[in-house]
Amino acid sequence: MIIAVSGIDTGIGKTEATGLLARAVMDAGKSVITQKMVQTGCCGIAEDILRHREMMGCGVLEIDRQGLTCPYVFPMPASPHLAARQEGVKVDPAVIERSTSELQQRYDVVVMEGAGGLMVPLDGDLLLVDYLALHHYPLVLVTSSRLGSINHTLLSLEACRRRNLPIAAVLYNRFAEEDAVIAADTRLFLEKYLRSTSPGTPVIELPDTRSRVTGETARQLARAVISILP
């Protein structure tokens, strides 16, 4: 089983959301691993993979050192297509597919984090959203409470709908909250919009993805994960 995680923008909380989802899968009694499709802005083991392991409560794994959990790591902090080009490399979707397939053979669930926002180009010809749609992975979309999120979220949902990409849940990340009135209205609007366009798709609020989630939020995450799992 593969669960994809993407967001309405870069720096929106995808990495923390991925770690939280992996933890929820663990709590549901399933073996789980996280994958980062492409990491930019670092060298060696992908920094987002390191954050996943921290949130999962485990150390770095041998498959992390081997690069299986993140087949592409580029030093330039840019979109994958540009960061790869600077290194004289082109991101090959088949390489990502093989990594995912091998992880899937070892674990019950692979929680796969994308790079940047939903529409980021993986290479000159392929957008992240098209890659996800090609494989029909259930998507957990991370949004936020900051100004502009309604527009970005609706555009992302529309892009998924046009490609028949299933939305498993929308995670509403409040870590970057700047205005309580805007934050409250944004959540209400998104919940209303999803009720009319995608009934049954939950909006799960994450008060702060930088810390351990407990209580009702943890239960909502668990329910969302269970609804996705076979």
Summary of the structure (lengths in Angstrom):
residues: 230
radius of gyration: 16.5
end to end distance: 7.6
largest distance: 47.4
contacts: 783
relative contact order: 0.18
helix: 45%
strand: 18%
